[in-house]
Amino acid sequence: MNIWYTAIFIKEPEKLTRQFLPKHEKVFAHHVTIEFKPETLDGIEVGKDWKIEIIGRATDEKGDALLVKGSKSKNKYPHITLSCASGVNPFYSNELIERAVQEKTVDYFKEPFFIEGVEGYADLKGQVFTNESTKP
């Protein structure tokens, strides 16, 4: 399969970056990864709408990520990579959050923030597919 990753894609990333100003120059803010390099699309409901609950934030000099709850992500800590410093890969968010949880430095919000998303996948060229008619 030529699938790079499956995800819940944020419908309005600009709304997210207005609410949570990115800390670094490379801004992402566009998805919650379900699985990186999946073998199949089994279990992926392309086109399914989601209401993503954002519960906290972790930042350091290299990365900036929002923790989410209630998604079907296979990551230990489901999240949205908000931004990264120059030269830092967005996968760094996994390390950032793991350390922040261990060190108890996650900024958990008193009230969650909700944002709309849609389930789909990205191919190896980075093209995003969120419509059932595009599913291979």
Buried (B, 14 or more C-beta within 10 A) or exposed (E): EEBBBBBBBBBEBEBBBEEBEBBBEBBBBBBBBBBBEBEEBEEBBBBBEBEBBBBBBBBBEBBBBBBBEBBBBEBEBBBBBBBBBEEBEBEBBBBBBBEBBEEEEBEEBEEBBEBBBBBBBBBEEEEBBBEEEBBE
